[in-house]
C-alpha cells in the first residue's frame, strides 16, 4: 500500500492542478482505496504515489468514472 497518493488534472493552461477531493485518500491494505472529487473537465489525469520506505509498490487497477 502507498504511504500517500493524490490525483492531479491538466487544466486549460496546461498546468497540473490537484483535484478538489471530497474526502481522504485511502491507504488501506488489501482493499480498493478510493477518493471522490469535484468534477473536472480535462484531457489528462495524473496519479502521484509515494511508496512506503523499504517497500515495493504497484497499482493493480485504476478506474475513473
Helices and strands as residue ranges (DSSP letters): E 2-10, E 16-18, E 45-51
